Amino acid sequence: MSSLAGSSAEALLRVEDLATSVRLVDGRETEAVRGVSFTLGRGRMLGLVGESGSGKSLTALSILRLLPEPQVRITGGRVLLDGVDLVRASEQTLCDLRGRVMGAIFQEPSTALNPVMKVGPQVGEALRIHEGLSRSAAHRRAVELLALTGIPSPEERADAYPHQLSGGMKQRAMIALALACRPSLLLADEPTTALDVTVQAEILALLDRLRRELGMAVLLITHDLGVVAETCDDVAVLYAGRIVEQAPAATLFAGPRHPYTAGLLRALPALVQEATAPDSQQLQDDRPRRRLREIPGTVPAVGRFPRGCAFAPRCERAEADCLLADPELLPAPGTPAAANHVLRCFHPLPAPTTSGRDP
């Protein structure tokens, strides 16, 4: 097992060989999350990235223990939150930890918020449950939290129903709810998917500011590497239920070693690539040939993962050995272990040169 981003004693979250299985319509059970391991340090933000169907959201739901059992269940590994194994914790322990120690922001606030309950009482509910505040004290604190997240006229919005708020306001209300008890860990699953570009930028800036002010660890689940480049300290790239590359964000964007990661980066729009490029001269050299490049094929469906490396059928560097065995997650060749750069590939891309050119 290899991991990064907080392997020290300051690691708040340790995910060790997590396996989650799904029961298919024919009754067979197959792993959808396959041996995922990573650590997340206090106050740091880790981006878990990959295409749709790679297992990102299922990993987050597994950490939260919010799976629709028995159809989907954890079948192996450990999830240690400040030393407590969430996989083996009782329902009472989980209820105590959710909201108080770990908060969550989901993709679509319209479905995450209770449509028949006003926003203020929803935000204040966690305070009443976990901190024993009175109804009036919880309401006052809810208004403060709505103001903290940048909602205008927070007293008025606290007395509104979710359908009376814009998409951006609903997402901010979800953030206020998640942060009500100042959790140590925040899981944000595609928190800006349903928002327009301007509001996306505001929400991401808000999350980053609150993370720094409150000292939270944040696990950001997204398919958008541009978002990761702007906000995250570390990156874990997920494909077909396995982590295929992990590195500090600056290291990964300067020189991805796994062909899948490189393909994701080549598919970034030019403005994002320019923002993450290590060298302005490179931009001048590359600009005439800059274009989006797709990765051929699609992520294999759960239950249809190929033998060997799951990415091999889509990989331009694949050779015969890639079809026979699944590579282990090991330190990237040519990099010191202290670099915290690991990948799962028999034929990785070469280490970047000092010129920092794209692979």
C-alpha positions as CSV (number, residue, x, y, z in Angstrom):
1,M,0.0,0.0,0.0
2,S,1.3,3.5,-0.9
3,S,-0.1,6.8,0.1
4,L,0.7,10.5,0.2
5,A,-0.4,13.8,1.6
6,G,-0.1,13.4,5.3
7,S,1.6,10.1,6.1
8,S,3.0,11.9,9.2
9,A,1.4,11.9,12.6
10,E,-0.7,14.9,11.5
11,A,-2.7,12.8,9.1
12,L,-6.4,13.2,9.9
13,L,-7.9,10.7,7.5
14,R,-6.2,7.4,6.5
15,V,-7.9,5.2,3.8
16,E,-6.2,1.8,3.7
17,D,-7.0,-0.7,0.9
18,L,-10.7,0.3,0.8
19,A,-12.8,-2.1,-1.2
20,T,-16.5,-1.6,-2.0
21,S,-18.6,-4.1,-3.8
22,V,-21.8,-3.7,-5.9
23,R,-24.4,-6.3,-6.4
24,L,-25.3,-6.5,-10.2
25,V,-28.7,-7.1,-11.6
26,D,-27.8,-10.8,-12.3
27,G,-27.1,-11.2,-8.6
28,R,-23.3,-11.3,-8.9
29,E,-21.2,-9.1,-6.5
30,T,-18.2,-7.3,-7.9
31,E,-15.8,-4.7,-6.6
32,A,-16.3,-1.1,-7.8
33,V,-13.7,0.5,-5.4
34,R,-10.6,-1.7,-5.5
35,G,-7.9,-1.3,-2.9
36,V,-8.0,2.5,-2.7
37,S,-5.4,4.0,-0.2
38,F,-4.5,7.6,0.6
39,T,-4.0,9.9,3.6
40,L,-5.2,13.4,4.1
41,G,-3.4,15.7,6.5
42,R,-5.0,18.3,8.7
43,G,-5.6,21.6,6.9
44,R,-4.8,20.1,3.5
45,M,-6.9,19.7,0.4
46,L,-6.7,16.5,-1.7
47,G,-8.3,16.3,-5.1
48,L,-9.8,12.9,-6.0
49,V,-10.2,13.1,-9.8
50,G,-11.2,10.9,-12.7
51,E,-13.8,10.5,-15.4
52,S,-17.5,9.7,-14.6
53,G,-17.7,6.1,-13.6
54,S,-14.2,5.9,-12.1
55,G,-15.5,5.4,-8.5
56,K,-15.0,8.9,-7.0
57,S,-18.4,9.4,-5.5
58,L,-18.6,5.8,-4.3
59,T,-15.3,6.2,-2.5
60,A,-16.7,9.3,-0.7
61,L,-19.9,7.5,0.2
62,S,-17.9,4.6,1.5
63,I,-15.9,7.0,3.7
64,L,-19.1,8.5,5.1
65,R,-20.7,5.0,5.4
66,L,-23.7,6.2,3.5
67,L,-24.0,3.2,1.2
68,P,-27.3,1.6,0.3
69,E,-26.5,-1.7,1.9
70,P,-26.7,-4.6,1.2
71,Q,-26.7,-3.8,-2.6
72,V,-23.5,-1.8,-2.1
73,R,-21.2,-2.6,0.8
74,I,-17.6,-2.2,2.0
75,T,-15.9,-5.6,1.7
76,G,-12.4,-4.7,2.8
77,G,-9.9,-2.2,4.2
78,R,-10.0,0.5,6.8
79,V,-11.1,4.1,7.0
80,L,-9.4,5.8,10.0
81,L,-10.7,9.2,11.0
82,D,-8.5,10.5,13.8
83,G,-7.9,6.9,14.8
84,V,-11.5,5.7,14.6
85,D,-12.2,3.0,12.1
86,L,-15.4,4.1,10.3
87,V,-15.7,0.8,8.5
88,R,-16.3,-1.0,11.8
89,A,-17.9,1.8,13.8
90,S,-21.4,1.4,15.2
91,E,-24.3,3.4,13.7
92,Q,-24.4,5.5,16.9
93,T,-20.7,6.4,16.5
94,L,-21.2,7.3,12.9
95,C,-24.2,9.5,13.7
96,D,-22.1,11.3,16.3
97,L,-19.3,11.9,13.8
98,R,-21.3,12.9,10.8
99,G,-21.9,16.7,11.0
100,R,-19.7,17.1,14.1
101,V,-16.3,15.8,12.9
102,M,-17.0,15.2,9.2
103,G,-19.2,17.3,7.0
104,A,-20.3,16.7,3.4
105,I,-21.3,18.8,0.4
106,F,-23.1,16.9,-2.4
107,Q,-23.4,17.5,-6.1
108,E,-27.0,18.8,-6.2
109,P,-28.1,21.1,-3.4
110,S,-31.7,21.0,-4.6
111,T,-31.9,17.3,-3.7
112,A,-29.7,17.5,-0.6
113,L,-31.7,20.2,1.1
114,N,-35.1,19.4,2.6
115,P,-37.7,21.2,0.4
116,V,-40.3,21.6,3.1
117,M,-38.0,22.9,5.8
118,K,-36.7,26.5,5.9
119,V,-33.0,27.0,5.4
120,G,-32.2,28.4,8.8
121,P,-33.6,25.4,10.8
122,Q,-31.8,23.0,8.4
123,V,-28.5,24.7,9.1
124,G,-29.2,24.9,12.8
125,E,-30.3,21.3,13.2
126,A,-26.8,20.0,13.5
127,L,-26.0,22.6,16.2
128,R,-29.1,21.5,18.2
129,I,-28.2,17.8,17.9
130,H,-24.4,18.0,18.4
131,E,-23.9,21.1,20.6
132,G,-27.2,21.2,22.4
133,L,-28.1,24.7,21.4
134,S,-31.6,26.0,22.0
135,R,-33.8,26.8,18.9
136,S,-33.2,30.5,19.2
137,A,-29.4,30.1,19.7
138,A,-29.2,27.7,16.8
139,H,-31.1,30.1,14.6
140,R,-28.7,33.0,15.4
141,R,-25.7,30.8,14.7
142,A,-27.3,29.7,11.4
143,V,-27.7,33.3,10.3
144,E,-24.0,33.9,11.1
145,L,-23.0,30.8,9.1
146,L,-25.1,31.9,6.1
147,A,-23.3,35.3,6.3
148,L,-20.0,33.6,6.6
149,T,-20.6,31.8,3.3
150,G,-21.5,35.1,1.5
151,I,-25.3,34.8,1.3
152,P,-26.8,38.4,1.1
153,S,-29.4,39.3,3.6
154,P,-28.8,36.1,5.7
155,E,-31.6,36.8,8.1
156,E,-34.1,36.9,5.3
157,R,-32.6,33.8,3.6
158,A,-32.7,31.8,6.8
159,D,-36.4,32.2,6.8
160,A,-36.8,31.1,3.1
161,Y,-37.4,27.6,1.7
162,P,-34.7,26.1,-0.6
163,H,-36.8,26.7,-3.8
164,Q,-36.8,30.4,-3.0
165,L,-33.0,30.5,-3.3
166,S,-30.8,30.6,-6.5
167,G,-28.5,27.6,-7.2
168,G,-25.5,29.5,-5.9
169,M,-27.3,30.4,-2.7
170,K,-28.5,26.8,-2.2
171,Q,-24.9,25.6,-2.6
172,R,-23.7,28.2,0.0
173,A,-26.5,27.1,2.3
174,M,-25.2,23.5,1.9
175,I,-21.7,24.7,2.8
176,A,-23.1,26.5,5.9
177,L,-24.8,23.3,6.9
178,A,-21.7,21.2,6.4
179,L,-19.6,23.7,8.5
180,A,-22.1,24.3,11.3
181,C,-20.1,22.3,13.9
182,R,-16.7,23.3,12.5
183,P,-15.8,19.7,11.3
184,S,-12.2,18.5,11.0
185,L,-12.9,16.9,7.7
186,L,-15.0,18.1,4.8
187,L,-16.0,15.9,1.8
188,A,-17.0,17.9,-1.2
189,D,-18.4,15.8,-4.0
190,E,-18.5,17.9,-7.2
191,P,-19.7,20.9,-5.3
192,T,-19.9,23.2,-8.3
193,T,-21.3,20.9,-11.0
194,A,-24.8,22.5,-11.2
195,L,-23.5,26.1,-11.1
196,D,-22.5,28.6,-13.8
197,V,-18.8,29.5,-14.2
198,T,-18.8,32.7,-12.2
199,V,-20.6,31.1,-9.2
200,Q,-18.3,28.1,-9.5
201,A,-15.3,30.3,-9.0
202,E,-16.9,32.0,-6.0
203,I,-17.8,28.7,-4.3
204,L,-14.3,27.3,-4.8
205,A,-12.7,30.5,-3.5
206,L,-15.0,30.3,-0.5
207,L,-14.2,26.7,0.2
208,D,-10.4,27.4,0.1
209,R,-10.8,30.5,2.3
210,L,-12.9,28.6,4.9
211,R,-10.5,25.6,4.8
212,R,-7.6,27.9,5.7
213,E,-9.5,29.9,8.3
214,L,-11.0,26.8,10.0
215,G,-8.0,24.5,9.5
216,M,-10.1,21.7,8.0
217,A,-8.9,18.9,5.8
218,V,-10.9,18.8,2.5
219,L,-11.4,15.9,0.2
220,L,-12.5,17.4,-3.1
221,I,-14.1,14.9,-5.5
222,T,-14.2,16.3,-9.1
223,H,-13.6,15.4,-12.7
224,D,-12.2,18.9,-13.4
225,L,-8.4,19.1,-13.2
226,G,-8.6,22.8,-13.7
227,V,-10.4,23.1,-10.3
228,V,-7.8,20.9,-8.7
229,A,-4.9,23.0,-10.1
230,E,-6.3,26.1,-8.5
231,T,-7.3,24.7,-5.1
232,C,-5.6,21.4,-4.1
233,D,-2.4,20.6,-2.3
234,D,-2.3,17.0,-3.5
235,V,-4.0,14.9,-6.2
236,A,-5.1,11.3,-6.5
237,V,-6.2,10.1,-9.9
238,L,-8.8,7.3,-9.9
239,Y,-9.6,5.0,-12.8
240,A,-11.9,1.9,-12.8
241,G,-11.9,1.9,-9.0
242,R,-8.2,2.1,-8.5
243,I,-5.8,5.0,-7.8
244,V,-3.4,5.1,-10.8
245,E,-1.3,8.1,-9.8
246,Q,-0.8,10.3,-6.7
247,A,1.4,13.3,-6.2
248,P,1.5,16.8,-4.8
249,A,-0.5,19.0,-7.2
250,A,2.5,21.0,-8.4
251,T,4.4,17.8,-9.2
252,L,1.6,16.2,-11.1
253,F,0.8,19.2,-13.2
254,A,4.5,19.7,-14.0
255,G,5.1,16.1,-15.1
256,P,2.3,13.4,-15.0
257,R,3.8,10.0,-15.4
258,H,0.7,7.8,-15.9
259,P,-0.7,7.8,-19.5
260,Y,-4.2,8.3,-18.2
261,T,-3.2,11.4,-16.1
262,A,-1.4,12.8,-19.1
263,G,-4.4,12.3,-21.3
264,L,-6.7,14.1,-18.8
265,L,-4.2,17.0,-18.8
266,R,-4.1,17.1,-22.6
267,A,-7.9,17.5,-22.6
268,L,-7.8,20.6,-20.5
269,P,-8.7,23.9,-22.2
270,A,-5.8,26.1,-23.1
271,L,-6.5,28.8,-20.5
272,V,-6.3,26.2,-17.7
273,Q,-3.1,24.7,-19.2
274,E,-1.5,28.1,-19.3
275,A,-2.5,28.8,-15.7
276,T,-0.9,25.5,-14.5
277,A,2.2,25.5,-16.8
278,P,5.5,25.8,-15.0
279,D,7.2,28.1,-17.5
280,S,5.9,31.0,-19.6
281,Q,8.3,30.3,-22.4
282,Q,6.7,26.9,-22.8
283,L,3.4,28.7,-23.4
284,Q,4.8,30.7,-26.3
285,D,6.4,27.6,-27.8
286,D,3.2,25.5,-27.4
287,R,0.5,28.0,-28.3
288,P,0.5,27.4,-32.0
289,R,-0.1,23.6,-31.6
290,R,-2.4,23.8,-28.5
291,R,-5.6,21.9,-29.0
292,L,-7.9,19.6,-27.0
293,R,-7.1,15.9,-27.3
294,E,-9.6,13.2,-26.3
295,I,-8.8,9.9,-24.7
296,P,-10.3,7.2,-27.0
297,G,-12.8,4.8,-25.5
298,T,-14.7,5.0,-22.2
299,V,-14.2,3.9,-18.6
300,P,-15.2,0.2,-18.3
301,A,-18.4,-0.5,-16.5
302,V,-18.4,-2.1,-13.1
303,G,-18.2,-5.9,-13.5
304,R,-16.5,-5.5,-16.9
305,F,-13.1,-4.5,-15.8
306,P,-10.6,-6.1,-18.2
307,R,-7.8,-8.5,-17.1
308,G,-4.6,-6.7,-16.3
309,C,-4.4,-3.0,-16.3
310,A,-7.9,-1.6,-16.7
311,F,-6.6,1.4,-18.8
312,A,-4.6,-0.8,-21.2
313,P,-7.4,-1.0,-23.9
314,R,-7.3,2.8,-24.2
315,C,-3.6,3.4,-23.7
316,E,-1.2,4.2,-26.5
317,R,1.7,2.9,-24.4
318,A,0.2,-0.5,-23.6
319,E,2.2,-3.6,-24.3
320,A,1.6,-7.3,-23.9
321,D,2.4,-7.4,-20.1
322,C,-0.3,-4.7,-19.5
323,L,-3.0,-7.1,-20.6
324,L,-1.9,-9.9,-18.3
325,A,-1.3,-8.4,-14.9
326,D,-2.5,-5.3,-12.9
327,P,0.5,-3.2,-11.9
328,E,1.1,-2.2,-8.3
329,L,1.0,1.3,-6.9
330,L,4.8,2.1,-6.6
331,P,7.0,5.2,-6.4
332,A,7.4,6.8,-9.8
333,P,10.7,5.6,-11.4
334,G,13.5,8.1,-11.1
335,T,11.9,10.0,-8.2
336,P,12.9,9.8,-4.5
337,A,10.4,8.4,-2.1
338,A,10.2,11.7,-0.3
339,A,8.6,13.2,-3.4
340,N,5.4,11.4,-2.6
341,H,4.8,10.6,-6.3
342,V,3.4,7.1,-6.9
343,L,1.8,5.4,-9.9
344,R,0.4,2.2,-11.1
345,C,1.9,1.6,-14.6
346,F,4.3,-0.9,-16.2
347,H,5.4,1.7,-18.9
348,P,5.1,5.2,-17.4
349,L,5.9,8.4,-19.2
350,P,9.5,9.6,-18.7
351,A,10.3,12.0,-15.9
352,P,9.9,15.6,-17.0
353,T,13.0,17.5,-18.2
354,T,13.9,20.9,-16.8
355,S,12.1,22.5,-19.8
356,G,8.8,21.3,-18.2
357,R,7.3,20.5,-21.6
358,D,4.0,18.6,-21.8
359,P,4.2,14.8,-22.2
